Amino acid sequence: MTGPTDLRRATGLRPGTGRAVLNGVGKALATGLVMLAIIAVVWVVAVALVDNTFVAKGPADVFEYLYLKDDSAEVRADVLDALGVTLGDAAIGFAAGMLAATALAALIVLSKPVEASVMPVALILRAVPLIALTPVIRLLFTDTLTRVAVISGIVVVFPALVNIVQGLRSVSSQMTDVVHVYGGGAWAMLVKVAFPSALPALFASVRISVPGAITGALLAEWLITGQGLGSMVVDAAGKSQNNLVWACVLVVTLVSLLLYVVAQVIESLVLARYGQR
């Protein structure tokens, strides 16, 4: 017969992995529900404080607009189409930002001069408003896809870079000594020790970067592409279509929350697999 120990050896799972996964998933779902409740309370309170039914729309108003009006089906279709465009733009910015942050973090850990040259530039990009940088980005890049990747990636890259660098530098001196004793160099230390140790920081960066990438995508759509929810919100606000504005904001908020919870669930699975939970 095959016992639990044999199954763990066959699958590569560590003892207690199942419990850690369940705890992680439960924590992620609980976090999502708490955040959803906070959003609902803040929304209701804010609408009540504004006391302007033309501008401020509550949950009941948005629900009626999306599901009970004669043209609700058409509105939902338009919003979902725009959401698809925004998620595509956000995915481009997220991938570009995370890849750039990971590569730069590795170079910073390997070389002090790289850190001295990269971090000031990253701080400048973080400090200068993207609206001010957009004309420069438009001049430097002619391809729309590249512009979206740069604008959305800038939002992602700095917090991810800081977290990943801190995670890569969290390796204990004992582990460093072990790698050196076995003849490993800086690259072996980085790949075999530093990156596995930095998994919690890497996933923390992912959770932070998911809503950031969506924000960057909305900004790029407003300033450059003229498509997606970013453009739809600006156009609806200019036409005083406040129900549509609130509907778009609600959709973006819920999708950002959902993606955050999904990232947290994946984090729990991976960290449990590698024995870090």
Sequence and secondary structure as in RCSB ss.txt:
>XXXX:A:sequence
MTGPTDLRRATGLRPGTGRAVLNGVGKALATGLVMLAIIAVVWVVAVALVDNTFVAKGPADVFEYLYLKDDSAEV
RADVLDALGVTLGDAAIGFAAGMLAATALAALIVLSKPVEASVMPVALILRAVPLIALTPVIRLLFTDTLTRVAV
ISGIVVVFPALVNIVQGLRSVSSQMTDVVHVYGGGAWAMLVKVAFPSALPALFASVRISVPGAITGALLAEWLIT
GQGLGSMVVDAAGKSQNNLVWACVLVVTLVSLLLYVVAQVIESLVLARYGQR
>XXXX:A:secstr
   HHHHHHHHT  TTHHHHHHHHHHHHHHHHHHHHHHHHHHHHHHHHHH  TTT   HHHHHHHHHTSTTHHHH
HHHHHHHHHHHHHHHHHHHHHHHHHHHHHHHHHHH HHHHHHHHHHHHHHHHS HHHHHHHHHHH   HHHHHHH
HHHHHHHHHHHHHHHHHHTT  HHHHHHHHHTT  HHHHIIIIIHHHTHHHHHHHHHHHHHHHHHHHHHHIIIII
  HHHHHHHHHHHTT HHHHHHHHHHHHHHHHHHHHHHHHHHHHHHHHTT  
